Amino acid sequence: MTDRKQILVVDDEMEMGSVLDEILSNEGYRVQVVYDPVEALDYLSREHFSLLISDLHMPQMDGVELVRRARGMVPELPCVLVTGEPTAESAIEALRLGVKEYLLKPLDTGRLLATVK
């Protein structure tokens, strides 16, 4: 068994998913990128992840709802939300759900990596 963290990244934009994959993989993390939150829930039901990083605004299900459902499956799962369009409401809901970090796009790579560590 490896001790490297496995991170599930969920973003409906392929470019953002690729960027997160590259940044995190280069730091030695195992990364699974999915572009659909429903698929992410399927992965969570089958595999162990050390962290969930999700976009906030996605067409099928927003990141807050994804975190809510993910926590229903894996209560101790640390979660990070990423958004280019922050709102007070989403930030408050993220706090209520115990989201570890609420990161803004464009991403500050240093802050992302510090959060993941």
N, C-alpha and C positions, 0 to 999 in steps of 0.2 A: 504494500500500500504506500502511496506517495504522500508526502506531507505538504505538497504544493496546494494552495487554495484553488478550488474550482469555482469559477465565477460564471453566473448566468447573466448575459447581457441581452436586454430586450429593447429594440428600437425599430420602428417601422421604416426608418430611413437606412438603406443599405450603406451609404457612405459613413454615417455616424457609427453604425455597428462595426464597420471595418476599421475605423479609427480607434475605437475602444478596444477592439480585438488586438490591433497592432501594439498599442501602448501597453496593455496588460500582458500580452504574450511576451513582449520584449523584457518585461520584468520577471518572467518566469512563472506567471500564473497560467493555469489551464483555463481556457475561455470557450464557452459555448455561446454563440450568438444566434438569436432567433429574431424574426421580424414580425411575429404575431404573438400577442399575449396569451392567446388560447394554447398555442403550441408551447409557450413557456410553462404554463400550468401542467401540461402533459410531461414535460421534462422534470418538473419538480416532483411529480408523482412517482417517477422512476429512478431518479438519480439524486445523489447528495451534492449540494452546493454550499460553499462557505459564504457566498454573498450573492445578492440579486441587485443588479444595476438596471434600472428601467427608465425609459423616456416617460415623461409625464403625459404628453399629448399624442395619442395614437387613435386611429379610427375605430378599431374593434372594441377597445376597452382602455380607459385611461390608466395611467400608472398608479394612481391612488387605489383604484379598484383592484388592479393586479396585486399590489402589495397586500391589500385586505384579504384577498383570496389566498395568496401565497402564505400569509401568516396563519390562515385557517388550516393549512396543510402542514406547515413547518413553523410553529410559533416562535422559535428562537432564531429564525433566519434573519441576519442583518440585511437591511435594504437601503439602497441609495436611489434617489430620484434625480433625474437630469431634465432640465427644461430650458427652452429658449424664450418661453413666454410665462414668466412667473406671475402668480397672483397671490394675494394675501390668503384667499380661501384655500388654495392648494397647499400653501406653506403651512397653514394652521392644521389642515387635515393630515399632512405629512407628520407634523409634530405629534398629533393625537395617535397616529399609528406607530410612533416610535421609530420613524425613519432616521437612520444614522446621519445622513447628510442630504442636503437639497442643493445640488450643484447647478450653476447656470452655464448655458452655452453662450459663447464659445467656451469650451472647457479649459480650465487652468490645469494643465497636466500635473503640476506639482501638488495641487490640492487634491486632485483625483487620487494620485498615488498615496498621499498621506492618509486619505480616508480609507483606502483599501487596506493599507498596512494596519 
